[in-house]
Amino acid sequence: QVQLVESGGGLVQPGGSLRLSCAVSGNSFSIYYMGWYRQAPGKQRDLVAQIFYDGSTNYPDSAVKGRFTISRDNAKNTMYLQMNSLKPEDTAVYYCKLRAQNFENYWGEGTLVTVSS
């Protein structure tokens, strides 16, 4: 069983920063990629950033390029999302996902980020 636990969400003013963490635990497995998704109220869950097994990254959401940075610490089994210059439209529940090499997907419970003055 694989478990993902997000942390680091909260209330921040526009222009502020937050760092989200996703701690991974459980049975050994080979990772294909890990990613951060977000879901705003009334909207679908969208991919924000990915980091692959070889360390390469992808930011399919142009709205976050240059502001968000995904990273991981293999020694700590933790993935991060550094979010800078936050905007009200970044308000959402942020989820981390792990896709294993066997194509199984695992999700965390999510952490709420609210950007508001």
C-alpha positions in Angstrom: 0.0 0.0 0.0 1.3 3.4 -1.0 0.3 6.5 1.0 0.7 10.2 0.0 0.2 13.0 2.5 0.2 16.6 1.4 1.0 19.5 3.7 1.8 23.2 3.5 -1.4 24.7 2.3 -3.1 27.7 3.9 -4.2 31.2 3.5 -1.7 33.6 1.8 -2.0 37.1 0.5 -1.7 37.8 -3.3 2.0 38.0 -4.2 3.0 35.7 -1.3 4.6 32.3 -1.4 3.9 28.8 -0.1 5.7 25.5 -0.3 3.6 22.3 -0.5 5.0 19.0 0.5 4.0 15.5 -0.5 5.4 12.7 1.7 5.4 9.2 0.2 5.4 6.0 2.3 4.5 2.4 1.9 5.6 -0.6 -0.2 8.6 -0.3 -2.4 7.8 0.6 -6.0 9.3 2.2 -9.0 8.1 5.7 -9.8 7.3 6.8 -13.3 6.4 10.3 -12.4 4.9 12.4 -9.5 2.8 15.4 -10.1 0.8 18.2 -8.5 -2.8 18.7 -9.6 -5.2 21.4 -8.5 -9.0 21.6 -8.4 -10.8 24.9 -7.9 -14.5 25.0 -6.8 -16.7 23.9 -9.6 -13.8 23.0 -11.9 -12.1 19.9 -13.0 -8.8 18.7 -11.5 -5.9 19.9 -13.7 -2.2 19.0 -13.8 0.0 21.7 -12.6 3.5 20.2 -12.7 5.2 16.8 -13.1 8.6 15.4 -12.2 9.7 12.2 -13.8 11.8 9.3 -12.6 14.9 10.9 -14.4 14.4 14.3 -12.7 13.0 16.0 -15.8 10.0 18.3 -15.2 7.0 19.5 -17.1 4.6 22.4 -16.5 1.6 22.0 -18.7 -0.2 24.9 -17.1 1.2 28.0 -18.7 -0.4 30.1 -15.9 2.2 28.8 -13.4 5.3 28.8 -15.5 8.0 30.9 -13.9 6.1 31.0 -10.6 5.9 27.4 -9.5 8.7 24.9 -9.2 8.4 21.2 -8.6 11.2 19.3 -6.9 11.8 16.1 -4.9 14.1 14.9 -2.2 14.6 11.2 -2.8 16.3 10.7 0.6 13.2 12.0 2.3 10.7 10.4 -0.1 9.1 13.8 -0.5 8.0 16.0 -3.4 7.6 19.7 -3.2 5.9 22.5 -5.0 7.3 26.0 -4.4 4.7 28.6 -5.3 5.7 32.2 -5.7 3.8 35.3 -6.7 0.6 33.7 -5.8 -2.7 35.0 -7.4 -6.3 34.7 -6.3 -6.8 32.4 -9.3 -4.3 29.9 -7.7 -6.9 29.2 -5.0 -7.7 25.5 -5.1 -7.2 22.2 -3.4 -3.8 20.9 -4.4 -3.3 17.1 -4.8 -0.2 15.1 -5.3 -0.2 12.0 -7.4 2.2 9.2 -8.0 2.2 7.1 -11.1 4.2 3.9 -10.7 6.1 2.1 -13.5 3.3 -0.5 -13.5 0.8 2.3 -14.3 -0.9 2.3 -10.9 -1.9 5.7 -9.6 -1.9 6.9 -6.1 -3.4 10.1 -4.8 -3.1 12.2 -1.6 -6.1 13.7 0.2 -5.3 17.2 -0.9 -4.3 20.5 0.8 -6.2 23.7 0.4 -4.5 26.8 -0.8 -6.4 30.1 -0.5 -5.0 33.3 -2.0 -6.8 36.3 -0.7 -6.3 39.7 0.9 
